[in-house]
């Protein structure tokens, strides 16, 4: 119970030193790896971002993990993220494996309940997205799409559901 507020000066100095060094190394590795590594793109990117945070916390707080181990762990995450994104840009099957498909939730002012149920999105969540866009009635909406990273895109007017904008969007079979 005596180590609740203070362990030792060695522990404080280690945390300060490792914290600064690990942070600097992480920032350098992330800058080298490019913008995509921490982008809000999909659930795979989110998992990698959380793994970065978890690794940094472990390196900072665990005396059993050396700084070099943390640097190697950061590098592994960066390299794997780069490889997966590189492959997903070149191979559709890899992209489909790591990314969710966008889904059409509202079309021409009508809620598509079947897709909403599959995607676990409520009417209230869609209405909140409409309010954020300054839209007062559902009838004024051409489409609402649940994007791969979980955001809702509100499109005021849709002339053709077969336009390239909706090419990879999950739609009910009646609209295909």
N, CA, C and O atoms as a DFTB+ gen file, in Angstrom:
704 C
 N C O
     1  1       0.818      -1.199       0.000
     2  2       0.000       0.000       0.000
     3  2       0.863       1.263       0.000
     4  3       0.375       2.340      -0.343
     5  1       2.120       1.146       0.375
     6  2       2.994       2.324       0.469
     7  2       3.430       2.860      -0.890
     8  3       3.995       3.953      -0.950
     9  1       3.193       2.140      -1.981
    10  2       3.628       2.590      -3.302
    11  2       2.495       3.221      -4.113
    12  3       2.582       3.302      -5.338
    13  1       1.457       3.659      -3.451
    14  2       0.321       4.247      -4.171
    15  2       0.722       5.568      -4.831
    16  3       0.393       5.797      -5.994
    17  1       1.422       6.430      -4.113
    18  2       1.747       7.755      -4.625
    19  2       3.188       7.892      -5.102
    20  3       3.492       8.766      -5.914
    21  1       4.058       7.054      -4.614
    22  2       5.470       7.193      -4.973
    23  2       6.164       5.854      -4.793
    24  3       6.030       5.194      -3.762
    25  1       6.917       5.464      -5.834
    26  2       7.664       4.212      -5.764
    27  2       9.118       4.537      -5.457
    28  3       9.642       4.188      -4.400
    29  1       9.760       5.217      -6.409
    30  2      11.150       5.626      -6.205
    31  2      11.499       6.675      -7.249
    32  3      10.808       6.817      -8.258
    33  1      12.569       7.402      -6.998
    34  2      13.013       8.392      -7.975
    35  2      13.475       7.708      -9.257
    36  3      13.325       8.254     -10.350
    37  1      14.036       6.510      -9.116
    38  2      14.447       5.750     -10.309
    39  2      13.250       5.489     -11.220
    40  3      13.354       5.601     -12.442
    41  1      12.123       5.144     -10.620
    42  2      10.908       4.873     -11.387
    43  2      10.413       6.138     -12.086
    44  3       9.997       6.080     -13.243
    45  1      10.451       7.260     -11.409
    46  2      10.014       8.539     -11.994
    47  2      10.934       8.928     -13.149
    48  3      10.463       9.309     -14.221
    49  1      12.245       8.832     -12.930
    50  2      13.208       9.190     -13.979
    51  2      13.071       8.254     -15.169
    52  3      13.132       8.703     -16.314
    53  1      12.885       6.950     -14.920
    54  2      12.702       5.984     -16.006
    55  2      11.466       6.343     -16.824
    56  3      11.520       6.356     -18.054
    57  1      10.348       6.636     -16.149
    58  2       9.109       6.976     -16.850
    59  2       9.287       8.242     -17.683
    60  3       8.830       8.295     -18.825
    61  1       9.938       9.252     -17.136
    62  2      10.185      10.489     -17.886
    63  2      11.069      10.230     -19.110
    64  3      10.746      10.662     -20.217
    65  1      12.161       9.539     -18.908
    66  2      13.105       9.272     -19.992
    67  2      12.482       8.385     -21.068
    68  3      12.527       8.718     -22.252
    69  1      11.907       7.266     -20.661
    70  2      11.287       6.338     -21.613
    71  2      10.110       7.021     -22.311
    72  3       9.916       6.851     -23.514
    73  1       9.332       7.787     -21.561
    74  2       8.173       8.474     -22.142
    75  2       8.565       9.416     -23.258
    76  3       7.972       9.388     -24.336
    77  1       9.561      10.249     -23.010
    78  2      10.011      11.204     -24.032
    79  2      10.606      10.467     -25.229
    80  3      10.264      10.770     -26.372
    81  1      11.487       9.509     -24.982
    82  2      12.122       8.774     -26.078
    83  2      11.110       7.964     -26.890
    84  3      11.151       7.975     -28.120
    85  1      10.209       7.268     -26.213
    86  2       9.206       6.459     -26.918
    87  2       8.286       7.352     -27.738
    88  3       7.925       7.008     -28.863
    89  1       7.910       8.481     -27.188
    90  2       7.050       9.415     -27.912
    91  2       7.735       9.939     -29.170
    92  3       7.135       9.967     -30.245
    93  1       8.981      10.350     -29.033
    94  2       9.734      10.867     -30.175
    95  2       9.880       9.789     -31.256
    96  3       9.662      10.061     -32.437
    97  1      10.242       8.584     -30.860
    98  2      10.392       7.479     -31.816
    99  2       9.061       7.177     -32.505
   100  3       9.024       6.972     -33.719
   101  1       7.963       7.149     -31.735
   102  2       6.648       6.884     -32.317
   103  2       6.272       7.954     -33.335
   104  3       5.796       7.630     -34.424
   105  1       6.476       9.205     -33.000
   106  2       6.150      10.296     -33.936
   107  2       6.993      10.179     -35.200
   108  3       6.472      10.343     -36.303
   109  1       8.276       9.898     -35.059
   110  2       9.151       9.749     -36.236
   111  2       8.674       8.594     -37.115
   112  3       8.587       8.733     -38.335
   113  1       8.366       7.452     -36.493
   114  2       7.904       6.296     -37.274
   115  2       6.573       6.591     -37.960
   116  3       6.362       6.181     -39.101
   117  1       5.684       7.289     -37.282
   118  2       4.390       7.621     -37.892
   119  2       4.551       8.607     -39.043
   120  3       3.848       8.502     -40.048
   121  1       5.456       9.552     -38.910
   122  2       5.704      10.508     -40.001
   123  2       6.308       9.793     -41.205
   124  3       5.954      10.100     -42.344
   125  1       7.200       8.860     -40.974
   126  2       7.810       8.102     -42.067
   127  2       6.762       7.241     -42.764
   128  3       6.784       7.104     -43.987
   129  1       5.845       6.662     -41.993
   130  2       4.867       5.727     -42.565
   131  2       3.771       6.409     -43.372
   132  3       3.115       5.751     -44.179
   133  1       3.557       7.692     -43.182
   134  2       2.564       8.412     -43.980
   135  2       1.266       8.675     -43.239
   136  3       1.038       8.158     -42.145
   137  1       0.429       9.482     -43.850
   138  2      -0.814       9.936     -43.233
   139  2      -1.796       8.807     -42.978
   140  3      -2.555       8.865     -42.011
   141  1      -1.800       7.804     -43.801
   142  2      -2.795       6.746     -43.717
   143  2      -2.699       5.946     -42.422
   144  3      -3.700       5.383     -41.977
   145  1      -1.529       5.885     -41.812
   146  2      -1.348       5.042     -40.634
   147  2      -2.290       5.422     -39.503
   148  3      -2.763       4.541     -38.785
   149  1      -2.574       6.691     -39.325
   150  2      -3.459       7.110     -38.243
   151  2      -4.753       7.734     -38.747
   152  3      -5.432       8.437     -37.998
   153  1      -5.096       7.493     -39.979
   154  2      -6.314       8.082     -40.516
   155  2      -7.544       7.373     -39.974
   156  3      -7.486       6.227     -39.530
   157  1      -8.633       8.074     -40.021
   158  2      -9.909       7.487     -39.596
   159  2     -10.547       6.857     -40.824
   160  3     -11.470       7.421     -41.412
   161  1     -10.050       5.682     -41.211
   162  2     -10.519       5.074     -42.441
   163  2     -11.473       3.905     -42.213
   164  3     -12.510       3.823     -42.872
   165  1     -11.151       3.022     -41.314
   166  2     -11.996       1.847     -41.098
   167  2     -11.634       1.207     -39.767
   168  3     -10.769       1.703     -39.044
   169  1     -12.293       0.114     -39.450
   170  2     -12.059      -0.534     -38.152
   171  2     -10.645      -1.085     -38.032
   172  3     -10.085      -1.100     -36.936
   173  1     -10.058      -1.537     -39.136
   174  2      -8.686      -2.040     -39.098
   175  2      -7.732      -0.922     -38.682
   176  3      -6.866      -1.133     -37.833
   177  1      -7.882       0.263     -39.271
   178  2      -7.036       1.401     -38.909
   179  2      -7.235       1.779     -37.443
   180  3      -6.279       2.136     -36.755
   181  1      -8.474       1.701     -36.971
   182  2      -8.772       2.019     -35.579
   183  2      -8.054       1.058     -34.632
   184  3      -7.486       1.474     -33.622
   185  1      -8.086      -0.217     -34.967
   186  2      -7.424      -1.232     -34.130
   187  2      -5.924      -0.959     -34.060
   188  3      -5.328      -1.067     -32.988
   189  1      -5.313      -0.611     -35.176
   190  2      -3.883      -0.310     -35.192
   191  2      -3.592       0.917     -34.327
   192  3      -2.601       0.936     -33.597
   193  1      -4.438       1.928     -34.403
   194  2      -4.258       3.137     -33.596
   195  2      -4.334       2.809     -32.105
   196  3      -3.526       3.300     -31.316
   197  1      -5.298       1.984     -31.724
   198  2      -5.411       1.567     -30.326
   199  2      -4.173       0.766     -29.907
   200  3      -3.678       0.918     -28.790
   201  1      -3.681      -0.079     -30.805
   202  2      -2.485      -0.871     -30.506
   203  2      -1.273       0.038     -30.270
   204  3      -0.444      -0.247     -29.406
   205  1      -1.168       1.136     -31.039
   206  2      -0.086       2.098     -30.799
   207  2      -0.178       2.646     -29.376
   208  3       0.821       2.698     -28.658
   209  1      -1.372       3.050     -28.979
   210  2      -1.560       3.601     -27.636
   211  2      -1.263       2.592     -26.555
   212  3      -0.633       2.918     -25.549
   213  1      -1.709       1.379     -26.752
   214  2      -1.468       0.323     -25.769
   215  2       0.021       0.018     -25.650
   216  3       0.546      -0.161     -24.551
   217  1       0.686      -0.036     -26.786
   218  2       2.136      -0.296     -26.778
   219  2       2.879       0.824     -26.072
   220  3       3.774       0.565     -25.268
   221  1       2.514       2.070     -26.365
   222  2       3.161       3.207     -25.713
   223  2       2.941       3.145     -24.199
   224  3       3.876       3.370     -23.431
   225  1       1.726       2.847     -23.768
   226  2       1.440       2.762     -22.334
   227  2       2.239       1.640     -21.677
   228  3       2.754       1.805     -20.571
   229  1       2.342       0.509     -22.352
   230  2       3.101      -0.614     -21.796
   231  2       4.576      -0.268     -21.656
   232  3       5.193      -0.563     -20.633
   233  1       5.139       0.357     -22.682
   234  2       6.554       0.748     -22.633
   235  2       6.777       1.761     -21.520
   236  3       7.788       1.711     -20.819
   237  1       5.826       2.685     -21.358
   238  2       5.969       3.719     -20.333
   239  2       5.888       3.158     -18.912
   240  3       6.666       3.548     -18.042
   241  1       4.959       2.257     -18.685
   242  2       4.642       1.879     -17.311
   243  2       5.188       0.538     -16.860
   244  3       5.268       0.279     -15.659
   245  1       5.562      -0.316     -17.790
   246  2       6.057      -1.634     -17.389
   247  2       7.581      -1.643     -17.378
   248  3       8.230      -1.397     -18.395
   249  1       8.127      -1.929     -16.216
   250  2       9.583      -2.006     -16.103
   251  2      10.126      -3.257     -16.778
   252  3      11.334      -3.378     -16.980
   253  1       9.237      -4.194     -17.131
   254  2       9.653      -5.430     -17.790
   255  2       9.824      -5.265     -19.302
   256  3      10.326      -6.169     -19.970
   257  1       9.406      -4.110     -19.846
   258  2       9.498      -3.880     -21.288
   259  2      10.534      -2.788     -21.539
   260  3      10.377      -1.647     -21.104
   261  1      11.588      -3.163     -22.247
   262  2      12.656      -2.207     -22.556
   263  2      12.225      -1.285     -23.695
   264  3      11.346      -1.625     -24.487
   265  1      12.853      -0.123     -23.762
   266  2      12.547       0.844     -24.813
   267  2      12.733       0.230     -26.199
   268  3      11.906       0.450     -27.084
   269  1      13.794      -0.528     -26.400
   270  2      14.039      -1.144     -27.713
   271  2      12.905      -2.095     -28.093
   272  3      12.510      -2.156     -29.257
   273  1      12.381      -2.835     -27.118
   274  2      11.231      -3.708     -27.385
   275  2      10.040      -2.886     -27.869
   276  3       9.352      -3.284     -28.809
   277  1       9.795      -1.750     -27.237
   278  2       8.703      -0.868     -27.648
   279  2       8.914      -0.301     -29.038
   280  3       7.975      -0.214     -29.829
   281  1      10.151       0.087     -29.336
   282  2      10.468       0.625     -30.674
   283  2      10.221      -0.438     -31.736
   284  3       9.679      -0.148     -32.802
   285  1      10.616      -1.650     -31.441
   286  2      10.390      -2.762     -32.387
   287  2       8.883      -3.014     -32.544
   288  3       8.407      -3.255     -33.653
   289  1       8.143      -2.960     -31.445
   290  2       6.689      -3.158     -31.521
   291  2       6.040      -2.065     -32.365
   292  3       5.174      -2.356     -33.191
   293  1       6.449      -0.803     -32.168
   294  2       5.933       0.292     -32.997
   295  2       6.246       0.024     -34.471
   296  3       5.384       0.166     -35.338
   297  1       7.486      -0.364     -34.735
   298  2       7.907      -0.609     -36.123
   299  2       7.093      -1.740     -36.757
   300  3       6.701      -1.655     -37.921
   301  1       6.843      -2.791     -35.985
   302  2       6.034      -3.904     -36.508
   303  2       4.638      -3.414     -36.881
   304  3       4.129      -3.744     -37.952
   305  1       4.024      -2.634     -36.007
   306  2       2.683      -2.108     -36.292
   307  2       2.683      -1.215     -37.526
   308  3       1.781      -1.307     -38.359
   309  1       3.682      -0.358     -37.648
   310  2       3.768       0.538     -38.806
   311  2       3.959      -0.266     -40.093
   312  3       3.292      -0.006     -41.094
   313  1       4.862      -1.235     -40.067
   314  2       5.127      -2.046     -41.265
   315  2       3.898      -2.865     -41.647
   316  3       3.544      -2.930     -42.824
   317  1       3.249      -3.486     -40.678
   318  2       2.048      -4.263     -40.980
   319  2       0.932      -3.374     -41.521
   320  3       0.246      -3.750     -42.472
   321  1       0.749      -2.210     -40.926
   322  2      -0.263      -1.263     -41.417
   323  2       0.056      -0.846     -42.850
   324  3      -0.835      -0.794     -43.698
   325  1       1.310      -0.553     -43.113
   326  2       1.714      -0.176     -44.470
   327  2       1.444      -1.323     -45.446
   328  3       0.896      -1.106     -46.527
   329  1       1.828      -2.540     -45.065
   330  2       1.627      -3.699     -45.954
   331  2       0.148      -3.937     -46.251
   332  3      -0.224      -4.162     -47.402
   333  1      -0.693      -3.888     -45.223
   334  2      -2.121      -4.127     -45.424
   335  2      -2.726      -3.034     -46.310
   336  3      -3.499      -3.340     -47.217
   337  1      -2.390      -1.783     -46.064
   338  2      -2.958      -0.718     -46.895
   339  2      -2.418      -0.789     -48.316
   340  3      -3.155      -0.535     -49.268
   341  1      -1.142      -1.131     -48.473
   342  2      -0.552      -1.275     -49.811
   343  2      -1.275      -2.387     -50.567
   344  3      -1.631      -2.219     -51.734
   345  1      -1.491      -3.516     -49.908
   346  2      -2.185      -4.641     -50.540
   347  2      -3.651      -4.311     -50.822
   348  3      -4.180      -4.686     -51.869
   349  1      -4.308      -3.615     -49.898
   350  2      -5.735      -3.327     -50.091
   351  2      -5.984      -2.359     -51.235
   352  3      -7.055      -2.381     -51.842
   353  1      -5.010      -1.511     -51.537
   354  2      -5.144      -0.604     -52.680
   355  2      -4.971      -1.372     -53.993
   356  3      -5.515      -0.973     -55.022
   357  1      -4.223      -2.460     -53.958
   358  2      -3.914      -3.211     -55.178
   359  2      -4.785      -4.451     -55.397
   360  3      -4.943      -4.900     -56.532
   361  1      -5.347      -5.003     -54.329
   362  2      -6.133      -6.222     -54.436
   363  2      -7.490      -6.034     -53.747
   364  3      -7.558      -5.793     -52.542
   365  1      -8.540      -6.147     -54.513
   366  2      -9.890      -5.938     -53.988
   367  2     -10.216      -6.902     -52.856
   368  3     -10.856      -6.517     -51.877
   369  1      -9.781      -8.150     -52.982
   370  2     -10.113      -9.134     -51.943
   371  2      -9.490      -8.766     -50.603
   372  3     -10.076      -9.042     -49.556
   373  1      -8.306      -8.144     -50.618
   374  2      -7.680      -7.704     -49.358
   375  2      -8.477      -6.529     -48.798
   376  3      -8.751      -6.469     -47.599
   377  1      -8.844      -5.603     -49.670
   378  2      -9.649      -4.465     -49.242
   379  2     -10.965      -4.920     -48.627
   380  3     -11.381      -4.409     -47.587
   381  1     -11.618      -5.881     -49.269
   382  2     -12.883      -6.402     -48.741
   383  2     -12.691      -7.115     -47.412
   384  3     -13.596      -7.133     -46.578
   385  1     -11.526      -7.698     -47.213
   386  2     -11.231      -8.406     -45.976
   387  2     -11.083      -7.448     -44.791
   388  3     -11.554      -7.742     -43.693
   389  1     -10.435      -6.314     -45.010
   390  2     -10.132      -5.408     -43.893
   391  2     -11.093      -4.229     -43.773
   392  3     -11.094      -3.546     -42.749
   393  1     -11.899      -3.980     -44.780
   394  2     -12.814      -2.840     -44.744
   395  2     -14.258      -3.297     -44.814
   396  3     -14.595      -4.254     -45.511
   397  1     -15.094      -2.598     -44.084
   398  2     -16.533      -2.822     -44.196
   399  2     -17.011      -2.152     -45.484
   400  3     -16.345      -1.262     -46.012
   401  1     -18.143      -2.577     -45.975
   402  2     -18.735      -1.994     -47.169
   403  2     -19.711      -0.904     -46.733
   404  3     -20.471      -1.115     -45.789
   405  1     -19.713       0.256     -47.392
   406  2     -20.701       1.276     -47.034
   407  2     -22.113       0.745     -47.282
   408  3     -22.313      -0.129     -48.125
   409  1     -23.089       1.278     -46.544
   410  2     -24.461       0.777     -46.651
   411  2     -25.448       1.933     -46.770
   412  3     -25.356       2.924     -46.044
   413  1     -26.384       1.791     -47.688
   414  2     -27.446       2.767     -47.900
   415  2     -28.520       2.561     -46.834
   416  3     -29.111       1.485     -46.742
   417  1     -28.771       3.597     -46.027
   418  2     -29.740       3.507     -44.935
   419  2     -31.051       4.211     -45.230
   420  3     -32.110       3.809     -44.749
   421  1     -30.966       5.274     -46.030
   422  2     -32.153       6.045     -46.417
   423  2     -32.044       6.311     -47.903
   424  3     -30.978       6.662     -48.410
   425  1     -33.162       6.138     -48.596
   426  2     -33.190       6.443     -50.031
   427  2     -34.488       7.168     -50.367
   428  3     -35.579       6.680     -50.075
   429  1     -34.355       8.330     -50.979
   430  2     -35.486       9.171     -51.374
   431  2     -36.471       9.373     -50.218
   432  3     -37.683       9.248     -50.392
   433  1     -35.936       9.684     -49.048
   434  2     -36.760       9.989     -47.883
   435  2     -37.324       8.791     -47.154
   436  3     -38.069       8.960     -46.189
   437  1     -36.992       7.576     -47.586
   438  2     -37.516       6.364     -46.950
   439  2     -36.405       5.625     -46.212
   440  3     -35.322       5.397     -46.752
   441  1     -36.698       5.256     -44.968
   442  2     -35.761       4.462     -44.189
   443  2     -35.713       3.043     -44.759
   444  3     -36.758       2.462     -45.053
   445  1     -34.534       2.492     -44.913
   446  2     -34.359       1.121     -45.391
   447  2     -34.119       0.243     -44.165
   448  3     -32.985      -0.073     -43.806
   449  1     -35.230      -0.137     -43.538
   450  2     -35.201      -0.802     -42.233
   451  2     -34.379      -2.078     -42.230
   452  3     -33.676      -2.356     -41.259
   453  1     -34.456      -2.856     -43.299
   454  2     -33.719      -4.117     -43.350
   455  2     -32.209      -3.879     -43.217
   456  3     -31.530      -4.577     -42.464
   457  1     -31.697      -2.900     -43.944
   458  2     -30.262      -2.586     -43.872
   459  2     -29.924      -1.940     -42.536
   460  3     -28.868      -2.209     -41.963
   461  1     -30.817      -1.089     -42.037
   462  2     -30.587      -0.459     -40.736
   463  2     -30.450      -1.516     -39.647
   464  3     -29.615      -1.386     -38.753
   465  1     -31.265      -2.556     -39.720
   466  2     -31.205      -3.635     -38.730
   467  2     -29.890      -4.393     -38.835
   468  3     -29.250      -4.674     -37.822
   469  1     -29.485      -4.725     -40.057
   470  2     -28.218      -5.445     -40.264
   471  2     -27.043      -4.623     -39.751
   472  3     -26.123      -5.161     -39.136
   473  1     -27.077      -3.312     -40.007
   474  2     -25.966      -2.420     -39.612
   475  2     -26.092      -1.925     -38.173
   476  3     -25.192      -1.253     -37.669
   477  1     -27.196      -2.251     -37.513
   478  2     -27.444      -1.855     -36.122
   479  2     -27.444      -0.332     -35.954
   480  3     -26.822       0.211     -35.042
   481  1     -28.154       0.331     -36.853
   482  2     -28.303       1.786     -36.816
   483  2     -29.771       2.104     -36.572
   484  3     -30.652       1.542     -37.223
   485  1     -30.029       3.000     -35.638
   486  2     -31.412       3.355     -35.329
   487  2     -31.845       4.596     -36.105
   488  3     -31.031       5.364     -36.617
   489  1     -33.151       4.751     -36.165
   490  2     -33.749       5.934     -36.784
   491  2     -33.240       7.205     -36.085
   492  3     -32.945       8.209     -36.733
   493  1     -33.147       7.139     -34.761
   494  2     -32.703       8.304     -33.983
   495  2     -31.281       8.719     -34.347
   496  3     -30.984       9.913     -34.401
   497  1     -30.403       7.759     -34.596
   498  2     -29.026       8.090     -34.985
   499  2     -28.997       8.771     -36.349
   500  3     -28.229       9.707     -36.567
   501  1     -29.828       8.302     -37.253
   502  2     -29.906       8.932     -38.579
   503  2     -30.472      10.343     -38.455
   504  3     -29.965      11.277     -39.076
   505  1     -31.520      10.495     -37.654
   506  2     -32.128      11.814     -37.470
   507  2     -31.124      12.795     -36.848
   508  3     -31.128      13.978     -37.189
   509  1     -30.269      12.315     -35.944
   510  2     -29.239      13.178     -35.350
   511  2     -28.264      13.655     -36.423
   512  3     -27.858      14.817     -36.422
   513  1     -27.885      12.755     -37.345
   514  2     -26.988      13.145     -38.441
   515  2     -27.649      14.181     -39.339
   516  3     -26.988      15.106     -39.810
   517  1     -28.948      14.035     -39.578
   518  2     -29.668      15.015     -40.395
   519  2     -29.690      16.375     -39.712
   520  3     -29.478      17.403     -40.356
   521  1     -29.945      16.378     -38.413
   522  2     -29.960      17.644     -37.675
   523  2     -28.598      18.330     -37.729
   524  3     -28.518      19.551     -37.867
   525  1     -27.536      17.548     -37.621
   526  2     -26.189      18.128     -37.689
   527  2     -25.937      18.798     -39.039
   528  3     -25.166      19.752     -39.135
   529  1     -26.594      18.288     -40.073
   530  2     -26.454      18.864     -41.422
   531  2     -27.451      20.010     -41.643
   532  3     -27.474      20.605     -42.721
   533  1     -28.266      20.321     -40.642
   534  2     -29.242      21.392     -40.759
   535  2     -30.465      21.003     -41.571
   536  3     -31.120      21.870     -42.150
   537  1     -30.780      19.733     -41.622
   538  2     -31.910      19.245     -42.408
   539  2     -33.081      18.983     -41.470
   540  3     -32.937      18.320     -40.443
   541  1     -34.245      19.516     -41.841
   542  2     -35.411      19.448     -40.967
   543  2     -36.354      18.300     -41.221
   544  3     -37.081      17.896     -40.314
   545  1     -36.367      17.758     -42.432
   546  2     -37.307      16.673     -42.706
   547  2     -36.622      15.569     -43.507
   548  3     -35.759      15.833     -44.344
   549  1     -37.019      14.344     -43.237
   550  2     -36.456      13.178     -43.918
   551  2     -36.835      13.191     -45.397
   552  3     -36.096      12.669     -46.233
   553  1     -37.977      13.781     -45.721
   554  2     -38.435      13.816     -47.110
   555  2     -37.498      14.620     -48.013
   556  3     -37.519      14.451     -49.233
   557  1     -36.676      15.495     -47.422
   558  2     -35.739      16.317     -48.193
   559  2     -34.448      15.585     -48.534
   560  3     -33.549      16.166     -49.142
   561  1     -34.347      14.319     -48.148
   562  2     -33.088      13.587     -48.277
   563  2     -33.122      12.645     -49.469
   564  3     -34.093      11.917     -49.672
   565  1     -32.049      12.666     -50.259
   566  2     -31.887      11.705     -51.344
   567  2     -31.333      10.391     -50.820
   568  3     -31.776       9.315     -51.223
   569  1     -30.346      10.484     -49.904
   570  2     -29.742       9.258     -49.378
   571  2     -28.965       9.558     -48.102
   572  3     -28.470      10.666     -47.893
   573  1     -28.874       8.537     -47.259
   574  2     -27.967       8.547     -46.112
   575  2     -27.181       7.243     -46.213
   576  3     -27.755       6.161     -46.331
   577  1     -25.853       7.371     -46.163
   578  2     -24.977       6.209     -46.307
   579  2     -24.135       6.065     -45.044
   580  3     -23.522       7.023     -44.572
   581  1     -24.118       4.845     -44.508
   582  2     -23.208       4.509     -43.408
   583  2     -21.867       4.170     -44.036
   584  3     -21.747       3.179     -44.757
   585  1     -20.858       4.991     -43.766
   586  2     -19.546       4.836     -44.397
   587  2     -18.721       3.755     -43.694
   588  3     -19.094       3.269     -42.626
   589  1     -17.613       3.394     -44.300
   590  2     -16.792       2.291     -43.793
   591  2     -16.234       2.551     -42.401
   592  3     -15.996       1.604     -41.652
   593  1     -16.020       3.809     -42.036
   594  2     -15.457       4.102     -40.725
   595  2     -16.523       4.441     -39.694
   596  3     -16.201       4.786     -38.557
   597  1     -17.811       4.343     -40.090
   598  2     -18.898       4.511     -39.140
   599  2     -19.618       5.837     -39.193
   600  3     -20.618       6.012     -38.496
   601  1     -19.145       6.789     -40.001
   602  2     -19.840       8.071     -40.091
   603  2     -21.031       7.952     -41.044
   604  3     -21.109       7.027     -41.853
   605  1     -21.953       8.905     -40.930
   606  2     -23.121       8.930     -41.803
   607  2     -22.973      10.076     -42.801
   608  3     -22.821      11.232     -42.408
   609  1     -23.019       9.752     -44.086
   610  2     -22.993      10.765     -45.146
   611  2     -24.423      11.055     -45.566
   612  3     -25.188      10.144     -45.880
   613  1     -24.774      12.331     -45.567
   614  2     -26.111      12.753     -45.955
   615  2     -26.023      13.402     -47.329
   616  3     -25.283      14.366     -47.526
   617  1     -26.788      12.864     -48.278
   618  2     -26.799      13.374     -49.645
   619  2     -28.192      13.922     -49.907
   620  3     -29.179      13.189     -49.843
   621  1     -28.265      15.205     -50.200
   622  2     -29.569      15.854     -50.323
   623  2     -30.344      15.422     -51.559
   624  3     -31.564      15.271     -51.508
   625  1     -29.646      15.224     -52.663
   626  2     -30.357      14.879     -53.895
   627  2     -29.658      13.727     -54.601
   628  3     -28.440      13.739     -54.778
   629  1     -30.438      12.736     -54.998
   630  2     -29.919      11.590     -55.745
   631  2     -30.770      11.442     -56.997
   632  3     -31.969      11.171     -56.922
   633  1     -30.136      11.623     -58.144
   634  2     -30.861      11.459     -59.405
   635  2     -30.784      10.033     -59.916
   636  3     -31.719       9.534     -60.543
   637  1     -29.643       9.369     -59.640
   638  2     -29.457       8.016     -60.161
   639  2     -28.724       7.166     -59.133
   640  3     -27.553       7.414     -58.842
   641  1     -29.396       6.177     -58.588
   642  2     -28.812       5.284     -57.580
   643  2     -27.681       4.446     -58.177
   644  3     -26.896       3.849     -57.440
   645  1     -27.597       4.400     -59.497
   646  2     -26.554       3.624     -60.172
   647  2     -25.340       4.475     -60.544
   648  3     -24.452       4.010     -61.259
   649  1     -25.299       5.705     -60.065
   650  2     -24.139       6.555     -60.355
   651  2     -22.899       5.993     -59.650
   652  3     -23.032       5.251     -58.677
   653  1     -21.705       6.333     -60.123
   654  2     -20.466       5.814     -59.524
   655  2     -20.325       6.100     -58.019
   656  3     -19.619       5.373     -57.321
   657  1     -20.976       7.130     -57.526
   658  2     -20.903       7.451     -56.099
   659  2     -21.454       6.310     -55.251
   660  3     -21.009       6.104     -54.121
   661  1     -22.424       5.564     -55.791
   662  2     -23.059       4.469     -55.053
   663  2     -22.573       3.103     -55.506
   664  3     -23.171       2.085     -55.159
   665  1     -21.498       3.071     -56.274
   666  2     -21.005       1.829     -56.880
   667  2     -20.734       0.713     -55.873
   668  3     -21.143      -0.427     -56.097
   669  1     -20.062       1.015     -54.785
   670  2     -19.698      -0.039     -53.826
   671  2     -20.563      -0.026     -52.569
   672  3     -20.194      -0.634     -51.565
   673  1     -21.694       0.649     -52.607
   674  2     -22.576       0.780     -51.456
   675  2     -23.577      -0.375     -51.437
   676  3     -24.190      -0.688     -52.457
   677  1     -23.740      -1.007     -50.271
   678  2     -24.751      -2.047     -50.118
   679  2     -26.124      -1.420     -50.214
   680  3     -26.426      -0.448     -49.522
   681  1     -26.966      -1.990     -51.087
   682  2     -28.313      -1.492     -51.301
   683  2     -29.287      -2.666     -51.260
   684  3     -28.888      -3.808     -51.489
   685  1     -30.537      -2.400     -50.976
   686  2     -31.506      -3.501     -51.053
   687  2     -31.612      -3.997     -52.492
   688  3     -31.413      -3.231     -53.436
   689  1     -31.921      -5.251     -52.652
   690  2     -31.993      -5.840     -54.000
   691  2     -33.014      -5.124     -54.878
   692  3     -32.875      -5.122     -56.101
   693  1     -34.014      -4.530     -54.293
   694  2     -35.029      -3.824     -55.082
   695  2     -34.464      -2.583     -55.780
   696  3     -35.060      -2.096     -56.741
   697  1     -33.330      -2.068     -55.313
   698  2     -32.725      -0.882     -55.931
   699  2     -31.603      -1.237     -56.902
   700  3     -31.136      -0.361     -57.631
   701  1     -31.164      -2.466     -56.937
   702  2     -30.038      -2.851     -57.798
   703  2     -30.420      -3.005     -59.234
   704  3     -29.573      -3.324     -60.068
